Amino acid sequence: MTTTPAVDTKSVTGVGFRSDRGPVLAAIMLCMALVALDSTIIATAIPSIVRDLGGFSQFPWLFSIYLLTQAVTVPLYGKFADSLGRKPVMFFGIALFLLGSVLCGVAWSMPVLIIARAVQGIGAGAVQPISMTMVGDLYTVEERARVQGYLASVWGISAVVGPTLGGVFSEYLSWRWIFFVNLPLGAVAAWVLARRFVERVERRKHRVDFVGAAVLTGGLSLIILGLLEGGVAWGWASTRSLVIFVIGAALLVAFVFIERRAAEPVMPLWVFSRRVLTGGNLASLVVGALTIGLSSYLPTFAEGVLGTSALVAGFALAAMTVGWPIAATLSGRIYLRVGFRDTALIGSVFVIGGAVLISLLAADSSVLAVAGAAFVVGVGLGLAASPTLVAVQSVVGWDRRGVVTGTNMFSRSLGSAVGAAVFGAIANATLASRFAHPPAGIAGRLPSNADASSLLLSGHTRAATPAVAEYVRSSLYAATHNVFLALVVVGVLGVGALLLMPRRSEQLTFE
C-alpha cells in the first residue's frame, strides 16, 4: 500500500496558508485544536466537577482513562493510517471524540463521566497522531522547522481560550459546557478536511493484530489500575495489589512475544531498534508525564491552597501552554544548527529549573509565582517535544511514518496515563495518611479519606470550622508539594532518555 498526499511536496514552495498546502495545513490545525482545547479546558473544571459529582479520589481517572484509551489505540491507528490512508482514520477519530463529548456533557455521576472520557480517549487516539503524520507527509525536515510555529500556535491559542472558557463555564454556566463546546469545533474540522485533503491510496489486504492490541490494553489497564488504587482502595502489599501487578506485567511480557510472531504487529519491535527511535520515544514518555502532572495538580494547588478562583487558576496553567508554543517555534531554527538531541537537552534544563521553582512554592505564594514557574516548564517542553518528534519521523520512509509517529504519540500518551496514576497515587496516599491521623482537636470532624479535600474545592468551606478547613488546606498543600517533587525527578530522568539519541542530525539514518 502506498499513501501519498494530493499535493506534490517537491513542486511547491512556501509553508504558509497562502501556499498550495495552506488549506490542508489549516484543516490539520483545526483537527489538532479539537484535542488541544479539551486537554486545557478540563483542568480548571475539576473542582466544579468534584463539587457536583463528588469523588475527589477518583478525579485522576478523568485523566488516566482518557489517556489510557488514547495510548493503547494510537498504535492501531498508526497502522491503519499506513494501510487505509490518513483521511478515513481521522474521520473515525473525530466522530468518536464528539460522541464521547456528548456523553461527558450529560454524565450524572463520576463513574459515568469516567466511562465517557474513555470514549473520548479512543477518538483522540486517532486525531493527534494522524494530524502529525499528515504534517510529516506534506513537509520536509527543513520545512517542518517553520511549520512547528503554526502547529504550536494551536496549543498557544488553546492555552488561553481553554482555561478561560473552563473557568467561565465553571463559574457562570456549567462545567458540562466544556464538553459541548467540542461539537461545533469538531464539525468545522471534519468539513474542512473533507473538502481540502485528498490522498491517493493503493489498497491491499492487511492482517490487523487485534490479539496484540487486546493484550497490550489489558496489561496497561491493570498496571495503571494498581498504581491509581494502590494505597487507597487496598494496601500496596495486599494480595489484590500483587495479583493485579503480576497479571499486568505478565500480559506485557506476552505482548512482546506476540509482536515478534505477528505478521503485521500493532507495534513493530523495530521501532525500538535504533537509538534515535528509542531515545525519542522515552523522551516523549517523560513529556507526557510532566504535562499531565502540571495540568492535573497546578490548578488544584492554585484553587485549594492559594484560594484563587477557577478562572485565575486557569490563567496560571495557561502560562505553561503559552511558553510551550513560543519555544516550539524557536526549536526549528535551533535544531537545524545544533541537532535534535542538543536542542532537547537545552529544553530539559528549563524543564528541571521550572520544576524546581514549582516545588519551592509555598502555601502563601502568589499566583504570579505559580504562572512564572509554569511558563519556564512550558519553554522547556517546547524545546524538547518538537525536536524529538521530528527526529523520529526523519529516519523512516513514507510507508513507516504513520507507525513511528503513532509510537511516539503512544509513548507520550502512555507517559501521561502512567504519570496521572503515579501522581494520583502520591497525592491520594498523602491525603489518606493525613486524614487518617488528624490532630486531636479535629478528630472525628472530617472524613478519613481523600474526599475531605472537597471541602476546599467546593462551596462547603464556610460550613467547616476554621480548624478543619485549615487542616484540609495544609494537607492539600502537602499532597501537591509531593507531586511537584516527583516532577523534578521525572525531569531528571528525561535527560537520560535524551542522551540515548545521536548528537548530530546527520547521524539519523534508518535503513
C-alpha positions as CSV (number, residue, x, y, z in Angstrom):
1,M,0.0,0.0,0.0
2,T,1.2,3.5,-0.9
3,T,-0.3,6.6,0.5
4,T,0.5,10.0,-1.0
5,P,-0.9,13.5,-0.4
6,A,-2.8,15.3,-3.1
7,V,-0.1,18.0,-3.2
8,D,3.3,17.2,-4.7
9,T,5.6,18.5,-1.9
10,K,8.5,18.6,-4.3
11,S,6.9,21.1,-6.7
12,V,5.5,23.7,-4.3
13,T,7.2,26.3,-2.2
14,G,6.2,28.0,1.0
15,V,4.6,26.7,4.1
16,G,2.1,29.3,4.9
17,F,-1.6,29.4,4.4
18,R,-1.3,31.0,1.0
19,S,0.7,28.1,-0.4
20,D,-0.9,25.2,-2.2
21,R,-0.7,23.2,1.0
22,G,-2.2,26.0,3.1
23,P,-5.8,24.7,3.2
24,V,-4.6,21.3,4.2
25,L,-2.5,22.8,7.0
26,A,-5.5,24.8,8.2
27,A,-7.6,21.6,8.3
28,I,-4.9,19.7,10.3
29,M,-4.6,22.6,12.8
30,L,-8.4,22.5,13.3
31,C,-8.2,18.8,14.0
32,M,-5.4,19.3,16.5
33,A,-7.4,22.1,18.1
34,L,-10.1,19.6,18.8
35,V,-7.9,17.7,21.2
36,A,-5.8,20.6,22.4
37,L,-8.8,22.6,23.6
38,D,-10.1,19.6,25.5
39,S,-6.8,19.0,27.2
40,T,-6.6,22.5,28.6
41,I,-10.3,23.3,29.3
42,I,-11.0,20.4,31.7
43,A,-8.2,21.1,34.2
44,T,-9.8,24.2,35.7
45,A,-13.2,22.5,35.8
46,I,-12.1,19.6,38.1
47,P,-13.1,21.4,41.3
48,S,-16.5,22.1,39.9
49,I,-17.0,18.6,38.7
50,V,-16.0,17.2,42.1
51,R,-18.4,19.6,43.8
52,D,-21.3,18.4,41.7
53,L,-20.5,14.7,41.3
54,G,-18.2,14.0,44.3
55,G,-15.3,11.6,44.3
56,F,-12.1,13.7,44.7
57,S,-10.0,10.5,45.0
58,Q,-11.5,9.3,41.6
59,F,-10.8,12.5,39.7
60,P,-7.4,11.4,38.4
61,W,-9.3,8.7,36.5
62,L,-10.8,11.5,34.3
63,F,-7.2,12.0,33.0
64,S,-6.0,8.4,33.3
65,I,-8.8,6.6,31.5
66,Y,-8.8,9.3,28.7
67,L,-5.0,8.9,28.3
68,L,-5.0,5.1,28.7
69,T,-7.6,4.6,25.9
70,Q,-5.8,7.2,23.8
71,A,-2.4,5.5,24.3
72,V,-3.5,1.9,23.6
73,T,-5.4,2.8,20.4
74,V,-2.7,5.1,18.9
75,P,-0.6,2.1,17.6
76,L,-3.6,0.7,15.9
77,Y,-4.5,4.0,14.3
78,G,-0.9,4.4,13.1
79,K,-1.1,1.0,11.4
80,F,-4.5,1.7,9.8
81,A,-3.2,5.1,8.6
82,D,-0.4,3.3,6.7
83,S,-2.8,0.8,5.1
84,L,-6.2,2.6,4.7
85,G,-5.0,6.2,4.4
86,R,-4.9,9.1,6.8
87,K,-8.3,10.6,6.0
88,P,-10.8,7.8,7.0
89,V,-8.9,7.1,10.2
90,M,-9.1,10.8,11.1
91,F,-12.9,10.9,10.4
92,F,-13.4,7.9,12.6
93,G,-11.4,9.5,15.4
94,I,-13.3,12.8,15.2
95,A,-16.7,11.0,15.3
96,L,-15.8,9.0,18.4
97,F,-14.3,12.1,20.1
98,L,-17.6,14.0,19.5
99,L,-19.7,11.1,20.7
100,G,-17.6,11.0,23.9
101,S,-18.0,14.7,24.4
102,V,-21.8,14.4,24.3
103,L,-21.7,11.6,26.8
104,C,-19.4,13.6,29.1
105,G,-21.8,16.6,28.9
106,V,-24.8,14.5,30.1
107,A,-22.9,12.4,32.7
108,W,-24.8,12.2,36.1
109,S,-22.1,10.6,38.2
110,M,-18.3,10.3,38.4
111,P,-18.2,6.7,37.1
112,V,-20.4,7.6,34.1
113,L,-18.1,10.6,33.4
114,I,-15.1,8.4,33.6
115,I,-16.6,5.9,31.0
116,A,-17.5,8.8,28.7
117,R,-13.9,10.1,28.9
118,A,-12.8,6.6,27.8
119,V,-14.8,7.0,24.6
120,Q,-13.3,10.5,24.1
121,G,-9.8,9.0,24.5
122,I,-10.4,6.3,21.9
123,G,-11.3,9.1,19.4
124,A,-8.4,11.3,20.5
125,G,-6.1,8.3,19.8
126,A,-6.6,9.0,16.1
127,V,-6.8,12.7,15.9
128,Q,-3.5,13.9,17.3
129,P,-1.1,11.3,15.8
130,I,-2.7,11.2,12.4
131,S,-2.5,15.0,12.3
132,M,1.2,14.9,13.0
133,T,1.6,12.1,10.4
134,M,0.0,14.3,7.8
135,V,2.4,17.0,8.6
136,G,5.3,14.6,8.2
137,D,3.9,13.6,4.8
138,L,3.4,17.1,3.5
139,Y,6.6,18.8,4.6
140,T,10.3,18.2,4.6
141,V,12.5,18.3,7.7
142,E,13.6,21.9,6.8
143,E,10.0,23.0,6.2
144,R,8.8,21.4,9.4
145,A,11.2,23.7,11.3
146,R,8.9,26.5,10.1
147,V,5.6,24.6,10.3
148,Q,6.2,23.9,14.0
149,G,5.3,27.6,14.6
150,Y,1.9,27.1,13.0
151,L,1.3,23.9,14.9
152,A,2.4,25.3,18.2
153,S,0.1,28.2,17.8
154,V,-2.8,25.8,18.1
155,W,-1.7,24.9,21.6
156,G,-1.0,28.6,22.4
157,I,-4.5,29.7,21.4
158,S,-6.0,26.7,23.3
159,A,-3.8,27.6,26.3
160,V,-5.6,31.0,26.5
161,V,-9.1,30.0,25.3
162,G,-9.3,26.7,27.0
163,P,-8.6,27.7,30.7
164,T,-10.6,30.9,30.2
165,L,-13.7,29.0,28.9
166,G,-13.2,26.4,31.6
167,G,-13.2,29.0,34.3
168,V,-16.1,31.0,32.8
169,F,-18.3,27.9,32.3
170,S,-17.5,26.6,35.8
171,E,-18.3,29.9,37.5
172,Y,-21.2,31.3,35.4
173,L,-22.8,28.4,33.5
174,S,-21.9,24.8,34.0
175,W,-18.8,22.6,33.6
176,R,-20.8,20.5,31.2
177,W,-20.4,23.2,28.5
178,I,-16.6,22.4,28.4
179,F,-17.6,19.2,26.6
180,F,-20.4,20.6,24.4
181,V,-18.1,23.3,23.0
182,N,-16.3,20.5,21.2
183,L,-19.2,19.8,18.9
184,P,-19.1,22.9,16.6
185,L,-15.3,22.8,16.5
186,G,-15.3,19.1,15.5
187,A,-17.9,19.7,12.8
188,V,-15.9,22.5,11.2
189,A,-12.7,20.4,11.4
190,A,-14.4,17.5,9.6
191,W,-15.9,19.7,7.0
192,V,-12.7,21.5,6.1
193,L,-10.8,18.2,6.0
194,A,-13.4,16.6,3.8
195,R,-13.2,19.4,1.3
196,R,-9.4,20.1,1.2
197,F,-7.5,16.9,2.0
198,V,-7.2,14.4,-0.8
199,E,-4.9,11.4,-0.9
200,R,-4.2,8.6,-3.3
201,V,-4.2,5.2,-1.6
202,E,-3.3,1.9,-3.3
203,R,-5.1,-0.7,-1.1
204,R,-4.1,-4.2,-0.3
205,K,-5.2,-6.8,2.3
206,H,-3.8,-6.4,5.8
207,R,-3.9,-8.6,8.8
208,V,-4.6,-6.5,11.9
209,D,-3.0,-7.6,15.1
210,F,-6.1,-7.5,17.3
211,V,-4.7,-10.0,19.7
212,G,-1.6,-7.9,20.4
213,A,-3.8,-4.8,20.8
214,A,-6.1,-6.6,23.3
215,V,-3.2,-7.9,25.3
216,L,-1.5,-4.5,25.4
217,T,-4.7,-2.9,26.5
218,G,-5.3,-5.4,29.3
219,G,-1.7,-5.2,30.6
220,L,-1.6,-1.4,30.7
221,S,-5.0,-1.2,32.2
222,L,-4.1,-3.5,35.1
223,I,-0.8,-1.7,35.8
224,I,-2.5,1.7,35.9
225,L,-5.4,0.4,38.0
226,G,-2.9,-0.9,40.5
227,L,-0.9,2.3,40.6
228,L,-4.0,4.5,41.0
229,E,-5.9,2.5,43.6
230,G,-2.9,1.0,45.5
231,G,-2.7,2.5,49.0
232,V,-6.2,3.9,48.6
233,A,-8.8,1.2,47.8
234,W,-6.4,-1.5,49.0
235,G,-2.9,-1.8,50.5
236,W,0.2,-1.8,48.4
237,A,1.3,-5.2,49.8
238,S,-2.2,-6.7,49.7
239,T,-3.0,-9.9,47.8
240,R,-5.2,-7.9,45.4
241,S,-2.5,-5.4,44.6
242,L,0.1,-8.1,44.0
243,V,-2.2,-10.1,41.7
244,I,-3.1,-7.0,39.6
245,F,0.6,-6.1,39.1
246,V,1.7,-9.6,38.4
247,I,-1.0,-10.3,35.8
248,G,-0.4,-6.9,34.2
249,A,3.3,-7.5,33.9
250,A,2.7,-11.0,32.5
251,L,0.4,-9.6,29.8
252,L,3.0,-7.0,28.8
253,V,5.7,-9.7,28.5
254,A,3.3,-11.8,26.5
255,F,2.7,-8.8,24.2
256,V,6.4,-8.7,23.3
257,F,6.3,-12.4,22.3
258,I,3.1,-11.9,20.3
259,E,4.6,-8.9,18.4
260,R,7.6,-11.0,17.5
261,R,5.4,-13.6,15.7
262,A,2.7,-11.4,14.3
263,A,2.6,-11.0,10.6
264,E,1.8,-7.3,10.9
265,P,2.3,-6.3,14.5
266,V,0.4,-3.4,16.0
267,M,3.7,-2.1,17.4
268,P,6.7,-3.5,15.4
269,L,9.6,-4.1,17.7
270,W,11.9,-2.4,15.1
271,V,10.6,1.0,16.4
272,F,12.9,0.4,19.4
273,S,15.9,-0.9,17.3
274,R,17.6,2.5,16.8
275,R,19.0,5.0,19.3
276,V,17.1,7.9,17.9
277,L,13.8,6.0,18.0
278,T,14.3,4.6,21.5
279,G,15.6,7.9,22.9
280,G,12.8,9.9,21.2
281,N,10.1,7.6,22.4
282,L,11.4,7.6,26.0
283,A,11.7,11.4,25.9
284,S,8.1,11.6,24.7
285,L,7.1,9.4,27.7
286,V,8.7,11.9,30.0
287,V,7.0,14.9,28.3
288,G,3.6,13.2,28.7
289,A,4.2,12.6,32.4
290,L,5.3,16.1,33.1
291,T,2.4,17.6,31.1
292,I,-0.3,15.7,33.0
293,G,1.3,16.3,36.4
294,L,1.2,20.0,35.9
295,S,-2.2,20.1,34.2
296,S,-3.8,18.0,37.0
297,Y,-2.3,19.5,40.1
298,L,-1.3,23.1,39.4
299,P,-5.0,24.3,39.2
300,T,-5.8,22.2,42.3
301,F,-2.9,23.9,44.1
302,A,-4.0,27.4,43.0
303,E,-7.6,26.9,44.0
304,G,-7.4,24.6,47.0
305,V,-4.2,26.0,48.6
306,L,-3.9,29.6,47.4
307,G,-7.7,30.1,47.3
308,T,-8.0,31.5,43.8
309,S,-11.0,31.2,41.5
310,A,-11.1,28.7,38.7
311,L,-10.6,31.5,36.2
312,V,-7.4,32.7,37.9
313,A,-6.1,29.1,38.2
314,G,-6.8,28.6,34.5
315,F,-4.6,31.6,33.6
316,A,-1.8,30.2,35.8
317,L,-1.9,26.9,34.0
318,A,-2.1,28.8,30.6
319,A,1.4,30.2,31.3
320,M,2.8,26.7,30.7
321,T,0.9,26.2,27.5
322,V,1.9,29.7,26.2
323,G,5.6,29.1,26.9
324,W,5.4,25.7,25.0
325,P,4.4,27.1,21.6
326,I,6.8,30.0,21.8
327,A,9.7,27.6,22.4
328,A,8.5,25.1,19.8
329,T,8.5,27.9,17.2
330,L,12.1,28.7,18.0
331,S,13.2,25.0,18.3
332,G,13.0,24.5,14.5
333,R,15.8,27.1,13.9
334,I,17.8,25.7,16.8
335,Y,17.8,22.0,15.8
336,L,18.8,22.8,12.2
337,R,22.0,24.3,13.7
338,V,22.9,22.1,16.7
339,G,20.9,18.9,16.1
340,F,17.8,17.4,17.6
341,R,19.3,16.0,20.8
342,D,21.2,19.1,21.9
343,T,18.1,21.2,21.3
344,A,16.0,18.9,23.5
345,L,18.8,18.9,26.2
346,I,18.6,22.7,26.3
347,G,14.9,22.3,26.9
348,S,15.5,19.8,29.7
349,V,17.5,22.5,31.6
350,F,14.4,24.7,31.5
351,V,12.1,21.8,32.5
352,I,14.2,20.9,35.5
353,G,14.6,24.5,36.5
354,G,10.9,25.2,36.3
355,A,10.0,22.0,38.2
356,V,12.4,23.1,41.0
357,L,10.7,26.5,41.1
358,I,7.3,24.8,41.3
359,S,8.5,22.5,44.1
360,L,9.6,25.6,46.1
361,L,6.1,27.2,46.0
362,A,4.8,27.9,49.5
363,A,1.2,27.9,50.8
364,D,1.3,31.7,50.6
365,S,3.0,32.1,47.2
366,S,1.5,34.5,44.7
367,V,-0.3,33.4,41.6
368,L,2.3,35.2,39.5
369,A,5.0,33.0,41.0
370,V,2.9,29.9,40.0
371,A,2.5,31.2,36.5
372,G,6.1,32.2,36.1
373,A,7.4,28.7,37.1
374,A,4.8,27.1,34.8
375,F,6.0,29.3,31.9
376,V,9.6,28.1,32.4
377,V,8.5,24.5,32.3
378,G,6.5,25.2,29.2
379,V,9.5,26.7,27.4
380,G,11.5,23.5,28.3
381,L,8.7,21.2,27.0
382,G,8.5,23.2,23.7
383,L,12.2,22.8,23.1
384,A,12.2,19.1,24.0
385,A,9.0,17.8,22.4
386,S,9.1,19.1,18.9
387,P,12.7,18.1,18.0
388,T,12.2,14.6,19.3
389,L,9.1,14.1,17.2
390,V,10.7,15.5,14.0
391,A,13.7,13.3,14.7
392,V,11.8,10.0,14.7
393,Q,9.8,11.0,11.6
394,S,13.0,11.8,9.7
395,V,14.6,8.4,10.0
396,V,12.0,6.3,8.2
397,G,10.3,6.2,4.8
398,W,6.8,7.2,3.8
399,D,5.3,3.8,4.4
400,R,6.6,3.7,8.0
401,R,5.9,7.2,9.1
402,G,2.5,6.5,10.5
403,V,3.9,3.7,12.7
404,V,6.8,5.7,14.1
405,T,4.6,8.8,14.7
406,G,1.9,6.7,16.3
407,T,4.5,5.0,18.5
408,N,5.9,8.4,19.6
409,M,2.4,9.7,20.4
410,F,1.7,6.4,22.1
411,S,4.7,7.0,24.3
412,R,3.5,10.5,25.2
413,S,0.0,9.2,26.0
414,L,1.4,6.3,28.0
415,G,3.6,8.7,29.9
416,S,0.6,10.9,30.7
417,A,-1.6,7.8,31.7
418,V,1.1,6.3,34.0
419,G,2.0,9.8,35.2
420,A,-1.6,10.5,36.2
421,A,-1.7,7.2,38.0
422,V,1.6,7.7,39.8
423,F,0.9,11.3,40.8
424,G,-2.6,10.4,41.8
425,A,-1.2,7.6,44.0
426,I,1.2,10.1,45.6
427,A,-1.5,12.7,46.3
428,N,-4.1,10.2,47.5
429,A,-1.6,8.4,49.8
430,T,-0.5,11.7,51.3
431,L,-4.1,12.8,51.9
432,A,-5.3,9.5,53.2
433,S,-2.4,9.4,55.7
434,R,-3.1,12.9,57.0
435,F,-6.9,12.4,57.2
436,A,-6.5,9.1,59.0
437,H,-4.4,10.7,61.7
438,P,-5.7,14.2,62.2
439,P,-4.9,16.4,65.3
440,A,-6.9,15.6,68.4
441,G,-8.8,18.9,68.2
442,I,-10.5,18.0,64.9
443,A,-10.6,14.2,65.1
444,G,-13.9,12.9,64.0
445,R,-14.9,16.1,62.3
446,L,-13.6,15.2,58.8
447,P,-13.7,12.1,56.6
448,S,-10.8,9.7,56.8
449,N,-10.1,9.7,53.1
450,A,-9.1,12.0,50.3
451,D,-12.6,13.2,49.6
452,A,-12.3,15.6,52.5
453,S,-10.4,17.8,50.1
454,S,-13.8,18.7,48.5
455,L,-14.2,21.0,51.5
456,L,-11.8,23.4,49.8
457,L,-12.7,22.5,46.2
458,S,-16.4,23.3,46.6
459,G,-18.7,25.7,48.3
460,H,-18.6,23.8,51.6
461,T,-15.7,25.7,53.1
462,R,-18.0,28.0,55.1
463,A,-19.7,25.1,56.6
464,A,-16.5,23.7,58.0
465,T,-14.9,25.1,61.1
466,P,-11.7,27.2,60.6
467,A,-9.5,24.5,62.2
468,V,-10.9,21.8,59.9
469,A,-10.6,24.0,56.8
470,E,-7.0,24.9,57.6
471,Y,-6.0,21.3,58.2
472,V,-7.5,20.2,54.9
473,R,-5.8,23.1,53.2
474,S,-2.4,22.2,54.7
475,S,-3.0,18.5,53.7
476,L,-3.8,19.5,50.1
477,Y,-0.6,21.6,50.1
478,A,1.4,18.6,51.3
479,A,-0.1,16.4,48.6
480,T,0.5,18.8,45.7
481,H,4.0,19.5,47.1
482,N,4.9,15.8,47.0
483,V,3.6,15.7,43.4
484,F,5.8,18.6,42.4
485,L,8.9,17.0,43.9
486,A,8.1,13.9,41.8
487,L,8.0,16.2,38.7
488,V,11.6,17.2,39.4
489,V,12.7,13.5,39.5
490,V,10.8,12.9,36.2
491,G,12.6,15.9,34.6
492,V,16.0,14.5,35.5
493,L,15.1,11.1,34.1
494,G,14.3,12.8,30.8
495,V,17.9,13.8,30.5
496,G,18.9,10.2,30.5
497,A,16.4,9.4,27.7
498,L,17.8,12.2,25.5
499,L,21.4,11.0,25.9
500,L,20.4,7.8,24.1
501,M,19.9,9.8,20.9
502,P,22.7,10.6,18.4
503,R,24.1,14.1,18.8
504,R,24.0,15.4,15.3
505,S,21.1,15.2,12.9
506,E,23.3,13.8,10.1
507,Q,23.7,10.7,12.1
508,L,20.0,10.0,11.9
509,T,19.6,7.4,9.2
510,F,17.5,4.3,9.1
511,E,17.6,1.5,6.5
